[in-house]
Amino acid sequence: LETPPDAVFCDYDQMAIGAIAAIHEAGLRIPQDIAILGFDDTTVARYIEGGISTIGSPFKDMIDIAISVLLKREKNRRSARQQIALRPKLIPRHTT
């Protein structure tokens, strides 16, 4: 691009790895020229390029809530729908 972006947010950490490779191929530096942020905090995100900054999902909380909701639905199949929001966690590392 004539004017490259300051940052790239990737849907998941594997995509951030590809973005890092493309940015290096373009001769740009991370995070000085372009910051990278992934999503899902995979194990590999800790070890690539000094660590990929990422958004971590509270997977254990998600599992606990899903089990609880399923058990309630098993007892009462006509129970009201629920909307549940969980707070993800920003994990800053080398790429931002």
C-alpha positions as CSV (number, residue, x, y, z in Angstrom):
1,L,0.0,0.0,0.0
2,E,1.1,3.5,-0.6
3,T,0.3,4.3,3.0
4,P,0.6,1.1,5.0
5,P,-1.5,0.6,8.2
6,D,-0.1,1.2,11.6
7,A,-1.4,-2.1,12.9
8,V,-3.1,-5.4,11.8
9,F,-5.6,-7.3,13.9
10,C,-5.8,-11.0,13.0
11,D,-8.7,-13.3,13.6
12,Y,-6.5,-15.8,15.2
13,D,-2.8,-16.3,16.1
14,Q,-2.0,-18.5,13.1
15,M,-3.1,-15.7,10.8
16,A,-0.8,-13.3,12.7
17,I,2.1,-15.6,12.0
18,G,1.4,-15.3,8.3
19,A,1.0,-11.5,8.6
20,I,4.4,-11.4,10.3
21,A,6.0,-13.2,7.4
22,A,4.4,-10.9,4.9
23,I,5.5,-7.8,6.8
24,H,9.1,-9.0,6.9
25,E,9.0,-9.8,3.2
26,A,7.9,-6.3,2.6
27,G,11.0,-5.1,4.5
28,L,9.0,-3.6,7.4
29,R,9.7,-4.0,11.1
30,I,7.4,-5.2,13.8
31,P,6.3,-3.4,15.9
32,Q,8.2,-0.3,14.8
33,D,6.5,0.0,11.4
34,I,3.4,-2.2,11.9
35,A,2.0,-3.7,15.1
36,I,0.4,-7.1,15.0
37,L,-2.4,-8.4,17.3
38,G,-3.7,-12.0,17.2
39,F,-6.6,-13.6,18.9
40,D,-6.9,-16.8,20.9
41,D,-3.5,-17.0,22.7
42,T,-2.3,-20.3,21.2
43,T,0.9,-21.8,22.7
44,V,2.9,-20.9,19.6
45,A,2.0,-17.2,20.1
46,R,4.4,-17.1,23.1
47,Y,7.4,-18.2,21.0
48,I,7.1,-16.5,17.6
49,E,9.2,-13.3,17.2
50,G,9.5,-12.7,20.9
51,G,5.8,-13.4,21.3
52,I,2.7,-12.3,19.5
53,S,0.5,-9.8,21.3
54,T,-2.9,-11.5,21.4
55,I,-6.3,-11.5,23.0
56,G,-6.8,-14.5,25.2
57,S,-10.3,-16.0,25.7
58,P,-11.2,-17.4,29.1
59,F,-11.6,-21.0,27.8
60,K,-12.0,-22.6,31.2
61,D,-14.8,-20.2,32.1
62,M,-16.4,-20.9,28.7
63,I,-16.4,-24.6,29.3
64,D,-17.8,-24.2,32.9
65,I,-20.6,-22.0,31.7
66,A,-21.4,-24.2,28.7
67,I,-21.7,-27.3,31.0
68,S,-23.9,-25.3,33.4
69,V,-26.2,-24.1,30.7
70,L,-26.5,-27.6,29.2
71,L,-27.3,-29.1,32.5
72,K,-30.1,-26.5,33.1
73,R,-31.5,-27.1,29.6
74,E,-31.6,-30.8,30.3
75,K,-33.8,-30.2,33.4
76,N,-35.9,-27.6,31.7
77,R,-36.0,-27.7,27.9
78,R,-38.2,-24.6,27.7
79,S,-35.9,-22.5,29.7
80,A,-35.3,-18.9,28.4
81,R,-32.4,-18.2,26.1
82,Q,-29.4,-16.6,27.8
83,Q,-26.9,-14.2,26.6
84,I,-23.6,-14.5,28.4
85,A,-20.6,-12.2,28.0
86,L,-17.1,-13.1,29.1
87,R,-14.2,-10.7,29.4
88,P,-11.2,-11.5,27.2
89,K,-7.7,-10.6,28.3
90,L,-5.2,-8.5,26.4
91,I,-1.8,-10.2,26.4
92,P,0.8,-7.7,25.2
93,R,4.1,-9.1,23.8
94,H,6.7,-8.1,21.3
95,T,4.5,-7.4,18.3
96,T,2.7,-4.3,19.7
